[in-house]
Amino acid sequence: MNRTHEKVGYLPKGKSDLTPLMAANGVESALKILEGRWKLVILFHLFDGKLLRFSELERAIPLVSQKMLTQQLRQMEKDGVVRRIVHPQVPPKVEYCLTDWGQALCPVLDALLKWSASREESLIEE
């Protein structure tokens, strides 16, 4: 019985010291950062250097509860994807934006969207 990684050549030979196990672990850790029902939606709202207040995010994503939005933003901040900016004023003003590392996800998610669209197109053609 052949192993999947032997049948599928994802990486050009000699170009990387990455083993299939290392690649799988890397993908798993990346997916842990992005897992959560609302994280990708939040990311798309913050792309292009947007700076949004909590209430603006809440209005932009009407189905998310305050508690869940807070949890997802805190996890993304802890993971280094989102930056939380607190302005010392009354009433308190808190804004969120993507870190440079978070902004680097944009081309990755664009590729994911294209990949998903190609799947939908292939289903329509069948």
C-alpha positions in Angstrom: 0.0 0.0 0.0 1.5 3.4 -1.0 1.5 6.3 1.2 -0.2 9.5 0.1 2.9 11.7 0.4 4.7 9.2 -1.9 2.0 9.5 -4.6 1.6 13.3 -4.4 4.6 15.5 -4.9 3.7 18.7 -3.2 7.2 20.0 -2.7 9.9 20.1 -5.4 12.7 17.7 -4.4 15.8 19.4 -3.1 14.1 22.8 -2.6 13.1 22.3 1.0 14.1 20.2 4.0 10.4 20.1 5.0 9.1 16.6 5.6 5.5 15.7 5.1 5.1 15.5 8.9 6.6 19.0 9.4 4.4 20.4 6.6 1.3 18.8 8.2 2.2 20.2 11.6 2.8 23.7 10.1 -0.6 23.6 8.4 -2.3 22.4 11.6 -0.8 25.3 13.7 -1.9 27.8 11.0 -5.4 26.4 11.1 -5.5 26.6 14.9 -4.9 30.3 14.6 -7.7 30.7 12.1 -10.2 28.3 13.6 -13.3 29.8 15.0 -16.6 30.6 13.3 -16.0 34.4 13.0 -12.2 34.8 12.7 -12.2 34.8 8.9 -15.1 37.2 8.7 -13.3 39.5 11.1 -10.2 39.3 9.0 -12.0 40.3 5.8 -13.5 43.3 7.5 -10.0 44.4 8.7 -8.1 43.9 5.5 -6.6 46.8 3.6 -5.4 48.5 6.7 -8.9 49.3 8.1 -9.1 50.5 11.6 -12.5 49.6 13.1 -14.0 50.1 16.5 -15.6 47.2 18.3 -19.1 48.6 17.6 -18.3 48.9 13.9 -17.3 45.3 13.8 -20.4 44.4 15.7 -22.6 46.2 13.1 -20.6 44.7 10.2 -21.2 41.1 11.5 -24.8 41.2 12.8 -25.0 37.5 13.6 -22.1 37.4 16.1 -22.8 38.0 19.8 -20.7 40.5 21.8 -19.2 37.7 23.8 -18.1 35.7 20.8 -16.7 38.8 19.0 -14.8 39.7 22.1 -13.4 36.1 22.5 -12.4 35.9 18.8 -10.7 39.3 18.9 -8.8 38.4 22.1 -7.6 35.1 20.6 -6.5 36.9 17.4 -4.7 39.5 19.4 -3.0 36.8 21.5 -1.9 35.1 18.3 -0.5 38.3 16.9 -3.0 38.7 14.0 -4.9 41.7 15.4 -3.7 44.7 17.2 -6.0 46.3 19.8 -5.5 50.1 20.2 -6.9 51.6 23.4 -7.4 55.4 23.4 -7.3 56.9 26.9 -10.4 59.0 26.8 -13.9 59.0 28.3 -15.9 57.2 27.0 -13.3 54.5 26.3 -12.4 54.1 22.6 -11.0 50.8 21.4 -10.0 50.1 17.8 -8.8 47.0 16.0 -6.6 46.6 13.0 -4.4 43.8 11.5 -0.8 43.5 12.4 1.6 43.3 9.5 1.6 39.5 10.0 -2.2 39.5 9.9 -2.2 41.6 6.8 0.1 39.0 5.1 -2.9 36.6 5.3 -4.7 38.6 2.5 -3.0 36.8 -0.5 -3.4 33.5 1.2 -7.2 34.0 1.8 -7.6 35.4 -1.8 -6.0 32.1 -3.1 -8.4 30.2 -0.8 -11.4 32.1 -2.3 -10.2 31.4 -5.9 -9.8 27.7 -5.0 -13.3 27.6 -3.6 -14.7 29.4 -6.6 -13.1 26.9 -9.0 -14.8 24.1 -7.0 -18.1 25.7 -7.4 -17.5 26.3 -11.1 -16.6 22.6 -11.6 -19.8 21.5 -9.8 -21.9 23.8 -12.1 -20.3 22.3 -15.2 -21.0 18.7 -14.2 
